């Protein structure tokens, strides 16, 4: 009998404890869950209000809307309603086409919008490097060239005086110390005016005059004079000297720069 009563009390106690636990869960759930939902709703509403606090400017658009009343499917009389948006923004004025655009349109080219023509002053002069004339340049001008210092400038002037002037810039390679690499560094900035070359007459020049030239020398000068004495005077030309093996073709070409 005592064992059955004890079992009866245990069942009742368990049921009462379950009911109490359910009540506590319901009470705490009612206090906690609604509060979270309210806080989330308040944050969401605050974010949405900040996002649409300053609405962007909208270009005024007039539109006609046809309103239909009645949800049962019956056709309602049409009403024309005109809606105008606030805060109108003035339309942008169309920019005039430039001269470049007009010419490009005539040629059929595609020109980007709002291309402006670049204005060039009337007194504008492009900067063009001044070339140096080898037969009249002094040492102050020669030192402006690539790889040419005072030493090489003096050597160029001395060689020019002995030679009687430069006919082509390649003759600078005959100056001591000037190689092909140095010449290529300033080749586009120099030129030679052959009108400043000192010339002589092959038919009347004396042996000493011919010998003083760097391309002739004493031996060739003597040979030319003897050839001129034995041959007809009019036959003493570079062509005949090459034909008769007195001069080589390369020598005749160089000497020809300094003859009348």
DARADA-V577428 format. One record per pair of residues at least 24 apart in sequence whose ideal C-beta (glycine too) atoms are under 6 Angstrom apart, sorted by the first residue. I is the first residue (numbers start at 1). GAP is how many residues later the second one is. Records with the same first field share a line. If there is no record, write none. Layout:
I->GAP + GAP
//
This chain:
57->30 + 32
58->27
59->30
60->25 + 28
131->58 + 60
132->58
133->60
134->32 + 56 + 58
135->30 + 31 + 58 + 61
145->41
146->39 + 40
147->35 + 38
152->25
162->52
163->51
164->33 + 34 + 94
165->31 + 32 + 33
166->26
167->25 + 27 + 90
168->24
199->59 + 61
201->59
202->57
203->33
215->39 + 40
//
